[in-house]
Amino acid sequence: MKKISLIIAGFAFLTITGCKKEYLETVPSDGVTEAQIFSKYSSVSAALTGIYKELFAFGINAGGHDDYGQKSLDLMFDLMGNDMVVHSQGYGWYNADYSYTAWLSATDGSQSMNAWRRYYDQISQANKIIANVDGVSDASQAQKESIKGQALALRAYSYYYLANYFQQTFKGNESAKGVPIYLPGATEGGARGTLQQVYDQIEADFKDAATLLTGKPRVSKVNIDISVIRGFQARIALLKNDWPAAATFADQAIQGGYPLMNAATYLSRTSFSTIGNSECMWGSQIPESEATIYASFFSHMDIATGGYAALGGQKKITKWLYDQIPNGDVRKQAFTTPGTGTDANPDYNQQKFRVPTPGSWAADYQYMNVPEMYLIKAEGLARQTGKEAEAIAALETLVKARYPGYSAAGLSGQALIDEILLQRRIELWGEGLALWDIKRLNQGLNRPQGPGNHGAPNYNPGVYTTSPADPRFLMRIPQKELDNNTNMTPDDQNPQ
């Protein structure tokens, strides 16, 4: 039998204690079958929990302090965008991503291996659940449907991110090489196929998951529910330039019941570090006993942790984008006012992402928030003929919650679309969508330079502009995958 791939057989279900990991073999040496292991509701529930915990697990690949799950990958996407500045050399984590060299590597410890190994392990575990949950004897039909729906959604989520890391945006690249698709029962390594095939699978999984999860309450925001599925479907519709679907799915996600914060709540330490926040749609709840300490998102973002952000690696908004935020907009207060900074807390330093309690590492990760849905709805409407008034209404609903004096009245056509895209950059700063937008809008990198922006006296990334669809926007296929997967050849490697 050929190897299915280097990655898929490599991991099993995860339990987390601090920065340690333990794995439960899915087929023990005494010959117990996978079907037997998954014959009980408690087993499949534990398996599902394991996937959710893997979303914030440390050290799935090389154990570097930039390998801690979804938020690690989100931070890379922002650092490779236009609007996040690295203050100084610090300890060097993420500087290669900021400088557009990290993704050129295909070695064991590379960012591409981190992503490939993590998402394909999650796909492998989801496939085991999908293949076996219908045969669980001690679960109700509703319980089985809930678990299967979440497993399908997690598989779709994993393929969605793989597609976005290892290929350019969907629209215009449908026939470009995607990533291998593995379903239950696969016995050999897969070919890259096409991006269209990958998105067909993603959309089918989300559609089936939506059918199974509609009307079913979730245990907590740790679990994917129908509103989160609608959020992913809205994102995909944007990638496909399917503007009616984008607006519709985003509106359905909004209807899941996520009230916008008022100005006072927005500035709370907990607003972007707890999934209990009213705007949070989906995230990971991380108590201090499961926190990954220095290898964590907040170590790299919040100076109050004493982590890497306090050691020279502060993350700052560009002066250019800061200046686009009017006085009176609460979002401007989420950054250190120029002229008031210190060595530890320099001008323009971010104050948006902070641990709830300084000195404690307990802090949740948020993966999807409802403001993004208002912006998708507004953009989807603005790009349709005759829908501009509705687009303005959606945009103003969000921005007025941050800045009561805001008005988009009088904007139309490209001016309205440009305003929506600007508000995306302001509202979603630090939430992992910067390079995603650059790619889907077919733009090149265009970083502002000069005082308060990228470059001296800040850390010099060396890259300020690129062409659209630059090959550096793509992770490289891990070399071990090319070596071990007989359905791949050197020609399957992404271009340099």
N, C-alpha and C positions, 0 to 999 in steps of 0.2 A: 504493500500500500504506500502510495506517495504521501509525503508530508503535507498536511493541509496548509501549514505555513509555519514559519518560525514562531509566530506569536500566539496563535489561538490555543494551542495545547499548553501554554506556559503557565497559566494561573487558574486558580479556583476561587471559591468564595472567600470574601475578605472580612476579617474582624479587625478592629483598630483599637489599639491602646496607646495613646500618645503618638510617638513616631515609630512604633513597632508594627509589624504585620505578621499574621499567621495564616496559613492556608490549609483548608480541609480538602484532602484528595477526593475527587468526585468518583473515582473507580479504585477503591482500596485493593491491596494485594490479595485479599481473600476471595476476590472474584464477585463481590456484590455489584449488581448491575446499576446503571444509571437510573433505570426505571424503578428499581427498588428504593434507591435513595430518595427519589422524588415521589414516593407513593403516599406520603403524608402531607397534610396541609401545613404542619409546622415546618417541614423541610422546604417546601417551595416558598413559604413566607420568609424563611431565613435566607434563602437564596436571593429573593427579591431585595431584601434588606441589604444583603451583601453588595449588590450592584449600586444601590443608593449610597452606601458608605464609600464605595470606590470612587465616587464623584469627587471626594475631598481627601483621598488617601495619599499619603506621602510615600515616595520611593517605589512606584510601580516599575520604573526602569532603573536608572543609575543611582537614584537616591540623592541627586543634587537638590539644593534648596530652591530650585525653580521647577520642581517636579511634585506638585501637590494637588493635582486634579484640574477640574474645569476652570477654576479661577486663575490658575497659572497660565493656561492657554489663553484665557480672556485678556490677561495683562499683556501678553505678547502682541495680541491684535491691536491693542491701544498704543503700545510703544512703537509699533511699526506704522502708526498713522501720523497725522499732521499736528495733533493738538496736545500731546503729552511730552514733556521735557524731562530728561534725567539731569538732576542737579550737578552731580560730580561723579568721578570714577567709583567712589565707594568700594564695596567688596566685589564689584564686577558682575553680579548676577543681572542678567537680562541686557547687559550692554551690547552683547553681540546681536541680540534681536533688534535692539534700537538702531544698531549700525548695519543691519541687513546682511550679516554674515552667518548667523546661527543656522538659518534654514538651508544653507548650502551644504551642510554636513549630513552624511548618511550613516555615521558610525553608531556604535552601541549607545554612547552617552548623549546622542544628539537630541535636539527638540523633536525632530521627525520620529525618532524611535520612541520618545516619550508618548507622543500622540498615537502612533500606530499601535504600540503595545497596549496602551490604556483602552482605546476605543474597541479594538478587536477582542480584548478580553471581556469587555462588557457585552459585546455582541455574542461571544461564545456562551457566556452565562445566561443571557436572555434566550438564546436558542434552546438551551437545556430546559428552561422553564416552559417555553412555548411548546416544545415537543412532548412534555410529560404532564402538564397541569391538568389536562382534560381527564386523565386517568386517576387523579387523586380521589380516594374513596371516602375520605372523611370531611370533605368540603361541600358546601352548598353550591348550586349552580352560579349564584351571584358571586360567591367568593372566588370561584374558579375564573369567572369572566373578568373580575376585577384584577386578579393577578396576571392573567394572560394579556389583558389590555395594557397594563403598565409595562409588561415585558416587551410587547410590540412597540410601544412608544419609546422605550429606552433603546431598543434596537434602531429605530428610526432616528432618534436623537444622535446616536453614535455615528451612523452613516452620514447624517447631515453635516456633522463637524468634520468627518474625514473628507467628504467631498469638498468642503470649503478650504481645508488646509492643503490638500494635495492636487487641486485643480483651480483654474480660474473660475469666475462666476458662471452660472448656468447659461444665461441668455447669450447666444452667439457661440457657445462652446459645447453644444449638445452632443456633438460627435467626438469631442476630445476624450482622452483616456480618463476614466473614473478610477474607482478603487474596487478590489475584488469583493463580490457579494457572497456571503456565506449564509445558508439557511440550514435548518436542522437536517442532519443526515449527510452533510458534505463530508467527503473523505479525501479530497486532494486539494492542493492549492489552486486558487482561482486566478483567472486572467483579470486584467484591469477593466475590460469591457469599455463601455462608454459612460459619459456623465449622464446622458439621458436614461440609461438603464439603472444607474444608481438612484436617480431622483424618482424614477418609476417605483422602485422598491420602497424608498422613503415614503412617498405619498400613499402607496398601498398600505404600508404598516400604520401610518397615522390614521388613515381612513378606517381600517379594521379596529384600531385601538379606540377611535371615537365611538364606533358602534358599540363596543363592549363596555365603555366607561360612561356613556351618556346616562344621566340619572343616578349614578352611583356616587355617594359621598366619599371623600378620601379621609384617611386617618389624620393627616396634617399636610402642610405645604411641602413637606419632604417628598410626598408622593405626587406623581403626575396625575392630573385630572383632565376633564374635557376642556377647561379653559386654557390650560397649558398647551394642549394639542392644537387648539385654535390659534394660539400664539405662534407655534412653529409653522402651521399652515399659512399664516399671514406672512411670515418671513419668507417662506418658499415662494409664495405668490409674488412678492416683491422681486425676488431673483428672476422670476419668469416674466416679469413685466405684465403680469395678469392683474391689472389695476382693480377691476371690480371684485375679484376674489380676495385681493389683499385687503380692501376696505371692509368687505363682508366678514372675513375671518377675524380681522382685528376688532370689529365691533362686537362680534360674538365673544371674543376673549374679554373685552371690557365688561360685558354683561355678567361675567362671573362674579362680580361684586368686589371691587377693589377701590375703595374711596381714595381720592387724591389727598395728599397731606396738605395741611395748612402751613403757613410760613414758619411758625414756631416749631412744629414737628419736624419740618425739613432739616432744621439745624441741630436737631437732637443727635447725640452720639450714636444712638441706636438705629437711626433711620436707614442706614445702608449696611447694618451689621447684624440685623435680626430678621428672621423670616416672619416674625409677628407684625412687622410693619404693614400697614394697610395696603400699600401699593405693591408689595411683593406677591408675585404669583407662584413662584417655585424657587426652592433653594434647599440647602443642607443645614440642618440644625447641628451645631458643633459645641457640645459642652467642653469645659476645660480639660476633662479627662481624655477627650479625643482630639484635642487641638494639636496641630502639627508644629507649633512653636515657631522657630525661626524659618522653617520651611512652610510659610503660609502667606496668603495674600496680604494680611494685615501687617506682617513683618516687613513687607516690601512697600507698604503704603502709609502706615500710621506711625508717626514719630513717637507717639506715646507708648508704643510697645517696647521701645529700646531695641528693636530689631534693625533690619538693614536700612529702613527708611530713616532711622536716626543716625546712621553711620555713613552719610554721604549720598545715599541712594534715594533721596527725596524725589517724589514725582510731582511735577508742576504743570499747571495749565500755561499755554503760551500767552504772552502779552496780547497778541493779536486777538485770540478768542476771548480772553478776559475783557478786552475793550469793547467787544460786541455786546456784552451783558450790561444793560442799563442800570444806573443807580436806582435802588428801590426794588430790584429783582433779587429775591432771597438767594438765588443760586450764586450770585457774586460773592456772598459772604461765606461760601464754602471753600474759598481760597484766601491765602494770606494777602492782605491789602498791600500793594506796593508802597514802599517807604516805611513799613512797620516791621519788616522781617528781621530775623536774627540768624546767627550761624546755624542753629539747629532747625529753625523754622523760617526758611528764606522767603523772600517775596514770591508770590504766586504759588506757594506750596499748597497742596491739596489738603482740605479739612473735611472732605465729603465722606471718606471711608475711614471710620475710626472704631476701635473696639469699644464695646459698651462701657467697660470699666478699665481705666488705665491701670496697668500692672497685672491684669488678668488676660489670658489668651482666649478665653471663651468668646467666640464671635461667629455668627452664622455667615454662610455664603448665599448670596442672591444670584440666581441664574436668569430670571426673567421678571420684569416689572411692568406694571400696566402703563406708565407713561410712553413706553415704546409702542404700545398698541394704539394710543391716541395719535402718535406721529405716523404710524403706518396707515391708519385710517385716513388721516389728513392727506398724506401723499397719494394714496390710492384714489381718493376722490378728486384731488386737484389735477390729476393726470387724465381725468375723464371729462368729456365735453358736457357742460351744463351742471357740473357738480361743485363749482368753486365755492358757492355760499355754504354748502355742507362742509367742505374742506376747512373753510375759515372757522366755522363753528367748532369743529373738532379741535383745531389748533388752539383756538382761544380758550376752550375749556381747560386745556392743560396749562398753557402759559399764564393765564390769569390766576391760577392757583399759586404761581410763583411770583407773579408781578401783576397786581390788580390793575395797573394802568395800561396794560398791554392791549393793543388793537392791531389786527391784521386787515382791517377794513380798507378797501381800495386796492388791495393787491390782487393781481390776476395773472394768468399765464405763467411765464417762466419766473417772473418776480415772486409769485406766490410759492412756486416750487422751491425756488432758492431760499426763501424764508423758512420753509418747512425743513429743508436740509440744514440750514444754520441752526435752527432750534434742536435738531437731532444732535448736532455736535455739542451744543451747550448742555442739553438735558441728559444725554447719555454718556457724557465724559466719564471715562474710567470703567464703563460697563461692558467692554469687550467687543465693540462693534465698529471701531474706527477703520481698520483695514477691510472689514466686510463691506462697508459702504464704498470705500475707494475702489474696490474690485467690482462691485455690482454696478456702480455708476460709470465704469470704464474710464476712470480718471487715473492719472499718474499721481505719485506722491508730490506734494507741493508744500514743504515745510517753510513757515516764515522764519526769517533770520533777523539778527540785530538784537539790541538790548531787550532782555525779557523773553526772547524767543529761543530757537534752537541755536546751538553753537556757543562759542566763547562769550562770557566766562563760564557758561555751563559745560557739561560734558559734550565733546564734539562727536556727533554720530557719523560724520563724514559723508552722509547721504542726505540730500535735501530735496532732490527732484528725481523722478523716474518717468519713463514712458508709461502709458496705460498698459495693463496686462504684462507688466514686467515679470520675467521668470523668477525674480527674487520674491515674488508674492507666493511662491509655491514651496512647500516642504519637499524634501527629497525622499524618495522611497528608501526605507532602510536597506542597506547593502545586504544584510543577512536575509532579508525577505527575498531579494533578487537571487541570492545564492541558493536558497532552500526551496523556493517555489518553482517547480518545473514548468509552470504555465506562464512564467515571466522570463523575459530576456533583458540584457542590458539596454535594449531599445525602449524598455518600459520606464526607464529612469526619467524623471522630470528634467527639463533643460536647465543648464546653468545660466 
